[in-house]
């Protein structure tokens, strides 16, 4: 009996060691090596560089509040928007009075930023994502901002719309997700457009 128990313990211990090596060492190394070989940009955080300096990630939004830049979705993270260490949503449903009041306040602030814009405000422009880190907005939310951006930079609305069109990402594999625009990459393209028009970037 004792010998059988010791033999079973030995087998269990050897299996534990084997699977620890396989799943804790070999598998992570293989996956990491594969990712670095075939998808290095994604594996390293999808970092965006400009002038040899990392300015953000394509996966995590940034807070833009200047009227001459495109704005992203609201963020419910604390203590500041787009805090990657505190990814979270508001956890409020559409029937929650506090949520409705927050949406109204956001819509009012957007209206005040461009009083001449009478278009309907896209829903993703006044609601936060579940993660609070969404780096993208819908094309409608980007197009909604065209009059404000064009006026701020004295660039034609047609040029701004073309800029947005060139930044739209289509559905993944034609089926997954919705068309969207990365706000950081769109603002970088806006800076490049301003530079090409002889205007100083900030």
Phi, psi and omega in degrees: 000313181295319179296320178297319180295317179295321179295319179293321177296320179297314179298315180298320180294317179295320178295320177299315180296317181300310182289331175296317179293317183292310186271336182261346183231300185295309183300311178300322179294319179296313181296317179296316179296317178299314181296317181293330182282316187256334181225058186298320182295313179293320183294335181261017173102008181051048184285140180255128181247148173215127184055044178062025179230133178286123182246358179161189179234146178289351184259346184233127182290165176231154182273115174247125179232358177289138183295344181263016174232158174289140179259150178263193178289154172298154179235135182262008181287158179232156002275003179216159182298147176058038177280107185294341179275354182222049180302125181189161173251183180280341182059029177249136179274169183294345179265358180286123181302322180294321179295315180298321179294321178296318179297319178298318179296319179295316180297320179296318179297320179294318178299319181294333181289340180206084187294338181275353181272114183252014177287156175290137181282124178300144187298325182287350179277348181235004179235139179278154177281168180295330180270336186078004185239009186305119182273359188236156174232166177287156175304325179298318179294327178288315181295329179301329185273357184305311182301317180296315181294315181298318180293319183295327185251359182056044176244145183298147178297328178298320180293322179291319178297320178296322177300314179296315182304321181288344183259356183289130175260129182279174179304140178292128182054030176071339187248327190269134176077195180231159174303141184208167181229129176282121187294316180298313180294326177294319179290329174295316178297325177296317177300318179295322178294319178297319180296319181292340177264009176077024180251147182288134176267155179241000000 
